[in-house]
Structure formats: C-alpha cells, structure tokens
Amino acid sequence: MRARARALRGCLVGIVLALPGLAPAQSWPDRPVRVIVPVPAGGTPDVIARLVTAPMGALLGQTMVIDNRGGAGGMIGAEVAAKAIPDGYTLFLSSPGPMVILPHLQKKTGYDPIVDFAPIGLISSGPFLLIVHPSLPAKSVRELLALARAQPGKLDYASAGNGAANHLAMELFKSLAGVNLSHVPYKGAPQAVTDVLAGQVPMMFNSIAPVAQFIRTERVRVLGISSAARSPQLPDVPTIAEAGVPGFEATTWFGMLAPANTPRALILRLNQVLAKVVQSPEVRAQLEAQGHDPAIGTPEAFGQFIRNDFAKYAKVVRQSGARID
C-alpha cells in the first residue's frame, strides 16, 4: 500500500509540474503576437508578412503585429528574434539573407541560424528579375556583359543590403559571367529600387512584384529572369542562363520561424494555421501575383530546407568570392 501511495504521489507531482508547461499551449494566444520582419516597410518580405499574418491572426483570434527591424542585411531583426522569449509571442519572417547567406559573410552574427530558431514553415519561393535603368546602353544580357567587360569595375549594381539574396544573386552572376561589377548596398530593396529608377545606380536583381509597374511604364528595362525556366507572368523575358550566362539560377524564399525552445505544441499549431492561409485561394493568388510559388510543409521539412540552403550558399560565397563591402 505504501509503495502504491508513493507511486500515486509521484504521479500527482508529475502532473502538477507539467501543468505550467501545458497552460501556455492551451491559452495561447491571449495577447497580440509580434512578427519581426528584418527589412523596412515596403520591402518584399514585409509585403509577404502582411499578406499571411492578417488571415493568420483572424484564425488565431488575435492580432499579429508586424515589427520592422531593418538594417545589417536582416541581422538586426534576426538577432532580436533569436533572443526573444520562446513563448509563441515573437515570431520571425525571414528571407535567405539573415538565415543562410550572412553567416558565411560575417565572422559574428549575434545568433546561430541553425541552433537559435525553431522552423515553423516555408511560405513561398520565387525568382529575381535583372533590371537596368533605360539610360544604360544594354538591351540584353550579352550587351550588358560586353559593356561590363569594356569597363571592368566601373558599373555599379544595387542590392537590398550586404548578404541579401539579391546581393548573392549578382555575385553569382559576376562569377559565372566573369565580369567585375561594383556593389552598392542599401538598407532594403525599396531604397535600392528608388535609386535604380532615378538612374543613380544602373542595375540590380529584384523580385517581380515591386518593379512590375515600372516595367510596364518603361522606367526600367528587364534583361532576364533568374529562374531555371521562364515565368508564365513574363513569357517574353529570357532566363539569365539562356540569355548568356549558362548554369545561372538564383531564387529567394520566405518562411516563418520562432525562437528556439518555443513549445512544440505552438510550433505545430502555427504550422497548421500558416498552411491553411497559404493554401487559401486568396493568398495563393496574391503570392503568385508576387511571382512566388506557394510552398508549405512540415516544420521538419523547412528545417531541412534551411540546412540545405545554408550549405548551398556556403559554396556560392566561397566560389564567387563575395564579401561584405
């Protein structure tokens, strides 16, 4: 009897100790959820974040508040997210830069992209467009390469910042094409696009949606698309590979993460809600309008995706000689 009593007391103690851990999962969310976006308002990650968080908040019954923490190529926002309390009230919407690129360009990032985050789910992936200001005397990739070879190091290109995906896309372009272009990093894509439109910097890689209106009004010229195949949205735009740089392919992606040690139950719930939102006809159509392919899977699949991309960009950085300017 005494043994049974001791066992029963042990079980009761175990249950009581477990209750604090269960309570957050049962009551969450009981206040607004912060979503850190590591770029200024208006950048593509910000657009994607607002697209998915509004319906996610509706499903969860709480507001999801966007917290734009731009700068340092996304590292500032990533570090804030990584060091947040892992209670489900701080999430992180990332693109490749702070997670799989900058760690290969910086000796210290203030966080470990593999260890300090709990993946929730991949949202979408998509290509870049190589755009140039109309004043640049190049109407094709081959003409741009000829111009760059005639003026090594004298042509500039803009990016969303050191280590941003469009920075590495251009570094890969330079490496495969054998040309020397000078990097002008900005604190986000909107500022970079503004200066390309003004002719301050003659070219850059950028996502489709933010520059679509400027393509239609001929304020920028498109020379190629970075994907392996042409886009159904822009069937007349050649791939960079077919236009003069064989083997070139570069894409960007967006995904949601939480600080490491966020309760597993919350990660799974967030994944389910995110999947429902991304698979909805309305959000799917808007992602496709952004030039992105909707993509959702398990947290484990997204974690493996990040690890694979991390290894891929380590190779790109090494082979291209990319550096922080």
PATOR-638223 format. One line per 8 residues: number of its first residue (from 1); their letters; for each residue x, y, z of N, C-alpha, C, CB. Coordinates in steps of 0.05 Angstrom, whole numbers. Each point is the difference from the previous one (the first is absolute). Glycine has a CB too. Layout:
# residues N
NUM> A> X Y Z X Y Z X Y Z X Y Z | ...
This chain:
# residues 325
1> MRARARAL> 16 -24 0 -16 24 0 17 25 0 -35 -25 24 | 56 24 -7 18 24 2 13 5 -27 8 -8 49 | 0 -14 -62 13 3 -27 -19 13 -20 29 -40 10 | -55 30 -9 -20 11 -18 -5 29 6 -21 -45 -4 | 21 52 30 -5 28 8 22 18 -10 -25 -16 40 | 50 5 -37 23 16 -9 -1 4 -31 28 -17 39 | -36 -4 -53 -2 2 -29 -21 20 -8 15 -48 -4 | -38 46 19 -22 19 -7 9 29 5 -34 -36 12
9> RGCLVGIV> 47 40 11 10 27 6 19 10 -22 -5 -9 49 | 23 -10 -58 19 7 -22 -15 8 -25 33 -31 20 | -54 17 -27 -15 6 -24 -13 28 3 -9 -49 -8 | -3 54 32 -13 26 4 20 23 -2 -33 -23 30 | 57 19 -18 20 20 -2 8 5 -29 17 -13 46 | -14 -8 -61 7 2 -28 -21 16 -16 24 -43 3 | -50 37 4 -21 14 -14 0 30 7 -27 -42 0 | 31 48 26 1 28 9 23 15 -13 -21 -13 43
17> LALPGLAP> 44 0 -45 23 13 -12 -4 4 -30 29 -21 34 | -45 4 -46 -4 2 -29 -20 22 -6 10 -48 -6 | -28 55 25 -21 19 -6 10 27 -10 -26 -23 34 | 47 35 -22 10 26 -10 8 -2 -29 15 11 46 | -4 -34 -54 8 -2 -28 -23 -3 -19 41 -21 16 | -63 9 -5 -24 -4 -17 -16 26 -3 -1 -48 15 | 1 63 6 -17 24 1 5 19 -24 -1 -4 49 | 26 11 -56 5 18 -22 -12 -10 -26 41 15 23
25> AQSWPDRP> -38 -41 -28 -10 -12 -25 -30 1 -2 40 -30 -2 | -53 27 26 -29 -1 1 -12 28 -3 2 -41 28 | 11 61 -16 -11 27 0 11 18 -23 -6 -5 49 | 27 -4 -61 13 17 -21 -17 1 -25 45 -13 18 | -47 36 -31 11 26 9 -21 16 15 31 0 -40 | -24 12 62 -18 16 15 7 30 -2 -8 -38 31 | 27 44 -49 7 28 -5 13 1 -28 8 10 50 | -4 14 -62 11 2 -27 27 -14 -3 -24 43 -5
33> VRVIVPVP> 28 -54 -18 25 -14 -7 17 18 -17 -23 -45 3 | 48 49 4 18 17 -15 14 -16 -21 7 30 40 | -6 -20 -65 14 -13 -22 22 19 -9 -41 -27 -14 | 66 19 20 23 17 -8 6 -5 -30 19 -1 47 | -17 23 -62 7 -1 -28 26 16 -3 -49 -4 -16 | 71 -8 7 26 13 1 6 19 -23 15 -40 23 | -36 53 -33 4 21 -21 -19 23 6 14 -35 -35 | -9 58 23 -19 22 4 -27 -6 -13 39 32 1
41> AGGTPDVI> -59 -17 6 -27 -3 -12 2 5 -30 -22 15 43 | 8 -31 -58 -1 3 -29 17 -20 -15 -8 47 8 | 27 -59 5 17 -21 -13 -17 -25 -4 42 19 21 | -32 -36 -39 -16 -24 -6 -5 -18 25 20 1 -45 | 0 -5 63 -7 -15 24 -22 12 17 47 -15 0 | -48 42 0 -21 14 15 -27 -5 -13 33 35 14 | -34 -34 -41 -24 -5 -15 -11 -28 6 15 32 -36 | 4 -52 34 -8 -28 5 -10 -3 29 34 -16 -34
49> ARLVTAPM> -20 29 53 -7 -2 28 -29 10 5 48 5 13 | -54 18 -25 -27 11 4 -21 -16 -14 21 45 4 | -13 -58 -26 -19 -17 -15 -9 -24 17 21 15 -43 | -2 -27 57 -7 -25 14 -8 5 29 31 -24 -29 | -21 45 42 -6 3 28 -28 10 6 48 9 7 | -60 6 -25 -27 10 5 -20 -23 1 11 42 -24 | -11 -61 5 -18 -22 2 8 -20 22 -10 5 -48 | 36 -7 54 8 -17 22 -11 10 26 42 -12 -24
57> GALLGQTM> -40 39 28 -11 12 24 -30 -5 3 35 34 -3 | -49 -33 -20 -29 -5 1 -6 -28 9 -7 34 -37 | 22 -53 27 -4 -28 8 8 -5 29 9 -14 -47 | 11 28 57 9 -4 27 -16 16 20 45 -8 -17 | -60 28 7 -16 17 18 16 21 14 -29 -38 6 | 52 45 -17 17 21 11 14 15 -22 7 -27 42 | -1 52 -37 15 16 -20 29 -9 -1 -31 39 9 | 41 -40 -33 29 -5 -4 12 26 -9 -7 -49 -13
65> VIDNRGGA> 25 60 29 11 27 -5 27 -2 -13 -24 17 40 | 27 -3 -63 25 0 -14 19 19 13 -23 -11 -43 | 48 1 49 21 17 12 23 1 -20 -14 -13 48 | 16 34 -63 21 3 -20 27 7 13 -34 14 -34 | 53 -32 32 27 5 12 21 -2 -22 -15 -18 45 | 16 37 -63 18 0 -22 29 7 8 -38 11 -30 | 56 -17 12 28 7 4 18 -24 2 -15 40 22 | 40 -36 -30 21 -20 1 -8 -25 -16 14 17 45
73> GGMIGAEV> -28 -13 -67 -8 -23 -17 -20 -18 12 44 3 -19 | -57 5 41 -19 -17 13 10 -11 27 -18 -11 -45 | 43 15 51 12 -11 24 -11 12 25 41 -9 -25 | -48 35 24 -11 13 24 -26 -13 8 22 44 -13 | -40 -47 -6 -26 -13 6 3 -29 8 -21 31 -32 | 40 -45 19 4 -28 7 10 -3 28 10 -10 -48 | 8 27 57 11 -2 27 -21 6 21 45 13 -18 | -62 7 12 -21 7 19 -19 -24 3 3 49 -13
81> AAKAIPDG> -10 -62 -10 -18 -23 1 13 -24 14 -21 16 -43 | 46 -21 37 14 -23 12 2 3 31 26 -5 -42 | -25 29 52 4 4 29 -27 6 14 46 17 -10 | -68 -19 -5 -26 5 13 -8 -23 18 -13 28 -40 | -5 -23 58 -10 -22 17 -15 -20 -17 -4 32 40 | 10 -57 -38 -13 -21 -17 -28 -8 10 46 -16 -12 | -64 35 12 -27 -6 10 -22 2 -21 16 18 44 | -8 -16 -69 -19 1 -22 -10 28 -6 -13 -45 13
89> YTLFLSSP> 23 65 2 -10 28 -5 20 16 -16 -25 -3 43 | 47 -9 -51 18 13 -19 7 -20 -22 19 30 36 | -24 -23 -61 6 -16 -23 18 15 -18 -44 -24 3 | 55 10 -23 19 13 -19 -7 -9 -28 36 1 36 | -40 19 -54 -4 -6 -28 26 7 -15 -50 8 3 | 63 -29 -14 26 4 -11 1 -6 -30 20 -11 44 | 0 23 -57 8 -7 -27 28 -13 3 -27 39 -22 | 40 -46 0 26 -15 3 22 16 14 -13 -23 -41
97> GPMVILPH> 14 50 37 22 15 10 10 -6 28 -16 34 -30 | -1 -28 50 10 -4 28 2 -29 8 -20 43 10 | 7 -61 -24 0 -28 9 22 -17 -13 -48 5 7 | 53 0 -33 18 -19 -14 22 13 -16 -38 -30 -3 | 39 57 2 20 14 -15 20 15 18 -33 4 -38 | 22 15 54 18 17 17 17 -16 19 -34 35 -4 | 25 -58 14 19 -15 18 26 -8 -14 -40 -16 24 | 40 15 -51 24 -7 -15 17 25 -7 -24 -40 -18
105> LQKKTGYD> 12 63 23 14 25 -7 9 15 25 -27 3 -42 | 16 -10 64 7 14 26 12 -20 19 -38 33 -7 | 59 -24 21 12 -17 20 -19 -4 24 46 16 -14 | -61 6 21 -18 -2 22 -27 12 -9 38 3 34 | -59 -18 -29 -27 10 -7 -17 6 25 3 -26 -42 | 6 17 65 -16 4 25 -21 -21 4 7 48 -5 | -8 -68 -14 -19 -22 2 10 -23 -18 -39 32 10 | 29 -55 -4 6 -24 -17 -26 -7 -15 37 -17 32
113> PIVDFAPI> -37 20 -58 -25 -4 -15 -11 -29 2 15 36 -31 | 2 -55 36 -9 -28 2 -9 -7 28 31 -12 -37 | -16 22 57 -5 -8 28 -21 18 14 47 -16 1 | -47 42 -8 -16 19 15 -29 4 -9 43 22 9 | -51 -37 -29 -27 3 -11 -15 -27 -1 15 41 -26 | -41 -40 29 -17 -23 -4 -17 5 -26 -2 -10 50 | 8 -4 -72 -15 5 -24 -30 -6 3 41 -12 -26 | -58 28 14 -29 -4 0 -8 -10 -27 -7 36 35
121> GLISSGPF> 14 -21 -56 -8 -9 -27 10 18 -22 -40 -21 20 | 46 10 -43 7 15 -24 -26 12 -11 41 -30 -10 | -40 55 1 -24 13 -11 0 -1 -30 -2 29 40 | 24 -20 -53 1 2 -29 29 3 -9 -46 20 -1 | 49 -25 -25 27 5 -12 -5 12 -28 22 -38 26 | -2 53 -36 -4 13 -25 26 11 -12 -46 11 14 | 46 -2 -39 24 9 -14 4 30 3 -5 -37 -32 | 27 47 22 7 28 -3 -1 8 -29 28 -2 42
129> LLIVHPSL> -32 28 -47 4 11 -27 26 17 0 -51 1 -8 | 66 -3 -13 23 17 -4 -11 25 -14 34 -39 -3 | -35 62 18 -10 25 -11 22 20 -3 -45 -9 20 | 43 26 -41 19 21 -4 -15 26 -6 35 -33 -18 | -22 56 24 -11 26 -7 1 3 -30 14 20 45 | -35 -8 -58 0 3 -29 24 15 -11 -49 0 3 | 63 16 13 23 15 -10 24 -18 -5 -17 40 24 | 16 -64 -12 23 -19 -4 -2 -11 -28 2 -12 50
137> PAKSVREL> 19 15 -66 0 -10 -28 3 -30 -2 19 44 -14 | -39 -58 26 0 -30 -2 -28 -9 0 44 -3 25 | -52 -10 -47 -27 -10 -3 -2 -30 3 -9 39 -30 | 31 -52 37 0 -29 4 22 -7 19 -18 -8 -46 | 18 -16 56 21 -9 19 27 1 -14 -33 -29 25 | 34 20 -50 25 -1 -15 11 29 -3 -15 -42 -24 | -2 61 18 9 28 -3 10 10 27 -33 7 -38 | 20 -14 60 9 8 26 27 -12 6 -47 3 16
145> LALARAQP> 52 -28 -22 25 -12 4 22 13 -16 -23 -43 10 | 17 50 -35 20 14 -17 7 27 12 -18 -24 -40 | -2 38 50 4 26 12 17 -3 26 -44 17 -19 | 38 -37 35 15 -4 25 29 -7 -6 -42 -15 23 | 46 -1 -43 28 -9 -7 16 23 -11 -16 -46 -9 | 2 65 -4 14 24 -10 7 20 21 -23 -7 -43 | 8 5 66 4 19 22 2 -15 27 -24 37 -26 | 44 -54 29 1 -16 24 0 16 26 25 -34 -26
153> GKLDYASA> -44 27 44 -2 13 26 -13 27 0 40 -24 11 | -48 35 -35 -11 27 -1 -31 0 0 40 13 -25 | -53 -36 20 -29 -1 2 -8 -9 28 -3 -11 -50 | -16 25 61 -10 -6 27 -26 -17 -1 21 42 17 | -26 -56 4 -26 -13 3 -9 4 28 11 -35 -35 | -38 37 39 -12 4 26 -10 -27 11 -13 47 -12 | 11 -48 39 -12 -23 13 -15 9 25 36 -30 -18 | -52 12 29 -15 7 24 18 1 25 -40 -22 -20
161> GNGAANHL> 66 16 16 19 1 23 20 -22 -2 -35 20 28 | 57 -17 -13 21 -20 1 -12 -27 8 34 35 10 | -30 -55 -26 -10 -26 7 -29 -6 -7 32 2 36 | -46 18 -48 -27 -5 -9 1 -19 -24 -15 46 15 | -7 -60 -19 -1 -20 -22 6 12 -27 -33 -26 27 | 24 51 -32 6 12 -26 29 9 -2 -47 15 -3 | 60 -11 26 29 5 0 15 -25 -10 -5 33 38 | -2 -56 -26 14 -25 -8 -8 -9 -28 1 -13 48
169> AMELFKSL> -25 20 -57 -8 -6 -27 19 14 -20 -48 -6 15 | 54 31 -9 17 15 -18 29 -9 2 -30 39 4 | 39 -47 20 27 -11 3 3 -26 -15 3 22 45 | -24 -38 -45 1 -25 -16 0 7 -29 -25 -25 36 | 10 44 -45 -1 10 -27 28 9 -9 -48 14 5 | 61 2 12 27 10 -6 20 -24 -3 -10 42 25 | 7 -61 -7 19 -22 1 -3 -17 -25 -1 0 50 | -24 -7 -57 -4 -17 -24 6 14 -26 -35 -25 27
177> AGVNLSHV> 29 51 -28 4 16 -24 28 10 -3 -47 13 2 | 62 -13 20 28 10 -2 1 30 -3 14 -43 -19 | -31 58 33 0 29 -3 4 13 28 -30 -2 -40 | 39 27 40 5 14 25 -19 23 3 49 -13 -2 | -68 11 20 -20 21 6 4 9 29 -33 -18 -35 | 27 43 41 4 10 27 -26 1 15 38 28 -16 | -37 -37 41 -24 -3 17 -7 25 15 11 -48 4 | -36 57 -5 -10 22 15 -23 -10 18 13 34 -36
185> PYKGAPQA> -7 -41 61 -21 -11 18 -18 22 11 31 -38 11 | -57 31 -8 -19 18 13 -11 -13 25 -12 20 -45 | -6 -5 59 -12 -11 24 -26 -13 -5 23 35 26 | -28 -43 -51 -24 -13 -8 -5 3 -29 -19 8 45 | 3 -26 -57 -5 1 -28 -15 26 -10 -2 -49 2 | -17 60 13 -14 24 -10 20 23 -6 -40 -14 26 | 59 18 -8 19 22 -4 18 -6 -25 0 10 50 | 7 -35 -53 17 -8 -23 -15 4 -26 24 -33 29
193> VTDVLAGQ> -50 25 -29 -16 3 -24 -3 30 -7 -25 -43 10 | 20 59 11 -3 29 -4 24 12 -15 -28 2 42 | 52 -10 -34 24 11 -13 5 -12 -27 20 7 45 | -29 -31 -50 2 -11 -28 -19 15 -18 13 -46 18 | -37 52 -8 -20 15 -15 10 28 -7 -36 -26 22 | 52 37 -3 10 27 -4 26 0 -17 -20 13 44 | 30 -37 -50 25 -1 -16 25 4 17 -26 16 -39 | 23 -15 66 24 3 17 17 -24 -1 -26 31 30
201> VPMMFNSI> 14 -55 -31 13 -25 -3 -13 -14 -24 11 -4 50 | 4 -7 -69 -11 -9 -25 -15 -26 0 35 25 -20 | -31 -42 40 -12 -27 -2 -2 -14 27 19 -4 -45 | -36 -17 46 -2 -17 24 -17 -24 -7 5 40 31 | -4 -60 -14 -19 -22 -1 -22 7 20 35 -35 -13 | -61 31 6 -21 5 20 -23 -19 -6 14 48 4 | -31 -52 16 -24 -16 -3 -19 13 -20 5 -17 47 | -22 1 -58 -18 9 -22 -19 22 8 4 -45 -20
209> APVAQFIR> -20 40 41 -23 17 6 8 30 5 -22 -40 19 | 43 45 -3 6 29 6 8 16 -24 13 -15 44 | -5 2 -66 9 15 -23 -18 -3 -24 47 -5 16 | -69 -11 -13 -17 -6 -23 -11 26 -13 -12 -44 22 | 2 63 -5 -11 24 -11 21 17 -15 -33 0 38 | 58 -1 -29 21 15 -13 9 -13 -26 15 16 45 | -19 -41 -47 5 -14 -25 -21 8 -21 21 -39 24 | -46 40 -15 -22 7 -18 3 29 -10 -30 -32 24
217> TERVRVLG> 39 49 -7 3 29 -7 28 6 -12 -33 12 36 | 48 -33 -40 27 1 -12 19 18 15 -22 -7 -44 | 19 8 71 19 15 16 25 -17 6 -38 26 20 | 35 -52 -23 23 -18 1 -3 -20 -23 4 5 50 | 18 -17 -57 1 -20 -22 7 -27 13 13 35 -36 | -27 -56 28 6 -27 10 17 -15 -20 -43 -1 25 | 66 -9 -16 18 -15 -17 -3 -30 2 32 37 3 | -41 -46 21 -3 -29 3 -12 -7 27 39 -7 -29
225> ISSAARSP> -46 -18 33 -11 -11 25 18 -21 11 -47 10 -16 | 49 -12 42 21 -17 12 -8 -29 4 15 41 23 | -39 -48 -29 -9 -28 3 10 -17 -22 -41 16 23 | 38 -43 -20 9 -19 -20 -17 0 -25 18 -28 37 | -44 36 -34 -19 1 -22 -13 28 -1 -8 -50 3 | -2 57 -26 -14 26 -3 -25 0 18 17 5 -47 | -25 19 55 -23 4 17 -25 2 -17 28 23 35 | -50 -36 -27 -25 3 -14 -10 29 0 -12 -47 12
233> QLPDVPTI> 20 62 8 -8 29 2 15 17 -21 -9 -7 48 | 34 -1 -55 17 15 -18 12 -19 -21 10 34 36 | -27 -46 -53 10 -20 -18 20 9 -20 -43 -21 5 | 44 47 -10 19 11 -20 27 7 12 -39 18 -25 | 41 -20 52 26 6 13 17 -26 1 -22 37 27 | 45 -37 -39 17 -24 1 12 -5 27 10 7 -48 | -3 -32 53 15 -6 24 28 11 -3 -28 -42 10 | 41 47 12 28 10 -1 18 -21 -14 -7 27 42
241> AEAGVPGF> 0 -52 -36 16 -22 -11 -1 0 -31 -8 -27 42 | -16 29 -53 -3 -1 -29 9 27 -13 -38 -33 5 | 38 54 11 7 26 -11 30 6 0 -43 16 17 | 59 -35 -6 29 5 -2 17 -9 23 -12 37 -27 | 0 -48 48 15 -10 23 -9 -28 7 6 47 18 | 5 -67 -33 -9 -28 4 4 -9 29 12 -9 -48 | -31 -6 58 2 -10 27 -10 18 22 38 -26 -17 | -45 51 10 -9 19 20 -28 -6 9 30 35 -19
249> EATTWFGM> -34 -36 45 -27 -2 12 1 10 29 -12 -40 -29 | -6 57 36 -1 11 27 -29 7 7 47 19 -4 | -55 -28 28 -27 6 9 0 10 28 -18 -35 -31 | -4 46 40 -3 9 27 -23 -15 13 19 45 -11 | -22 -44 37 -22 -13 13 -7 15 26 15 -45 -19 | -38 38 29 -10 12 25 -11 -22 18 -10 44 -23 | 16 -42 49 -10 -20 18 -3 12 28 22 -36 -27 | -37 22 44 -5 9 27 14 -18 20 -45 18 -15
257> LAPANTPR> 57 -5 35 14 -14 21 -7 12 27 38 -11 -32 | -30 -4 53 -3 10 28 26 -3 14 -49 -12 1 | 53 24 22 25 -4 15 2 -30 8 -1 48 17 | 25 -58 -16 4 -28 9 -13 -4 27 43 -3 -26 | -53 -21 31 -12 -8 25 -29 10 3 45 -1 20 | -56 12 -41 -29 6 0 -14 -26 3 5 42 -29 | -26 -45 46 -13 -25 3 -9 -13 -26 -15 17 44 | 20 -43 -45 -6 -15 -25 -30 3 -8 37 -33 12
265> ALILRLNQ> -54 33 8 -29 2 -6 -6 26 -14 -10 -28 40 | 24 50 -33 -5 26 -13 11 -1 -28 2 23 44 | 21 -35 -48 12 -2 -27 -19 -15 -19 47 1 20 | -58 -23 -10 -18 -16 -17 -25 15 -6 19 -41 20 | -30 56 0 -24 15 -5 5 23 -20 -16 -11 46 | 38 24 -43 8 22 -19 3 -12 -28 22 26 37 | -9 -49 -39 4 -12 -26 -27 -6 -13 43 -20 16 | -62 9 -1 -26 -7 -11 -15 25 -9 -2 -39 30
273> VLAKVVQS> 4 61 -14 -14 25 -8 13 12 -24 -13 8 48 | 40 -8 -49 15 11 -23 -7 -15 -25 37 14 30 | -38 -41 -28 -7 -17 -23 -28 7 -11 30 -36 18 | -49 39 1 -27 6 -9 -1 27 -14 -18 -26 39 | 33 45 -30 0 27 -12 13 -1 -28 2 21 46 | 22 -34 -47 15 -1 -26 -16 -16 -21 43 3 26 | -58 -23 -17 -15 -16 -19 -27 12 -8 22 -39 19 | -30 61 -6 -25 13 -7 2 13 -27 -10 9 49
281> PEVRAQLE> -12 -10 -65 1 11 -27 9 29 -1 -36 -32 -12 | 27 48 31 6 29 0 30 5 4 -46 9 18 | 57 -22 2 29 4 6 17 -12 -22 -10 1 49 | 2 -25 -58 15 -13 -21 1 17 -25 -14 -44 18 | -8 56 -25 -1 18 -24 18 24 4 -47 -15 -10 | 47 26 34 17 24 5 30 -7 0 -38 20 26 | 44 -44 -15 28 -9 -1 9 -3 -29 -5 -23 45 | -12 11 -61 7 -4 -28 2 26 -15 -23 -44 1
289> AQGHDPAI> 7 64 7 2 26 -12 26 14 8 -49 4 2 | 61 -13 20 26 10 8 23 -14 -15 -19 11 46 | 11 -31 -63 20 -15 -14 11 -23 16 12 41 -24 | -27 -49 45 9 -21 18 -17 -25 -2 18 35 30 | -6 -58 -26 -14 -25 2 -6 -6 29 23 -17 -42 | -48 14 49 -7 -7 28 12 -27 7 -43 26 -3 | 53 -28 27 14 -25 8 -3 -3 30 32 3 -38 | -46 -23 47 -2 -5 29 5 -29 6 -34 38 4
297> GTPEAFGQ> 46 -44 18 5 -27 8 3 -1 30 23 -10 -44 | -11 -11 54 3 -3 29 23 17 10 -17 -47 -3 | 17 52 29 23 14 12 27 -14 -6 -30 18 36 | 29 -45 -35 24 -15 -5 10 3 -29 -15 -33 34 | -4 34 -53 8 4 -28 12 28 -4 -37 -31 -14 | 26 51 27 11 27 -2 28 1 13 -46 20 0 | 49 -34 22 26 -1 13 21 -12 -18 -22 -3 44 | 15 -19 -58 19 -12 -18 6 17 -24 -17 -45 14
305> FIRNDFAK> -4 59 -23 3 19 -23 20 22 8 -47 -9 -15 | 45 19 39 19 21 9 29 -11 1 -37 22 27 | 40 -46 -16 27 -12 1 11 -5 -27 -13 -22 43 | -3 14 -62 9 -5 -28 8 27 -12 -30 -40 -5 | 14 61 8 6 26 -11 25 12 13 -49 7 -10 | 52 -12 36 24 9 14 25 -11 -13 -27 3 43 | 26 -29 -49 23 -13 -12 5 10 -29 -8 -41 28 | -14 46 -42 2 10 -28 13 27 -1 -41 -26 -12
313> YAKVVRQS> 32 44 30 11 27 -1 29 1 11 -46 17 5 | 53 -36 11 28 -1 9 18 -5 -25 -13 -18 46 | 3 2 -64 15 -6 -24 0 24 -19 -12 -49 4 | -12 62 -6 -2 24 -18 19 22 10 -48 -11 -11 | 49 16 37 17 21 11 29 -7 -5 -34 10 35 | 41 -35 -31 28 -9 -4 8 3 -29 -4 -32 39 | -13 23 -57 8 0 -29 -2 28 -12 -17 -47 -3 | -1 63 12 -3 27 -12 19 20 12 -48 -10 -8
321> GARID> 58 4 32 18 20 13 -16 23 11 36 -13 -30 | -62 10 34 -17 22 10 11 9 27 -40 -18 -24 | 36 43 30 10 12 25 -18 22 9 47 -13 -12 | -45 20 37 -14 24 11 14 25 -8 -17 -27 39 | 3 45 -53 13 25 -9 -4 22 20 -8 -14 -47
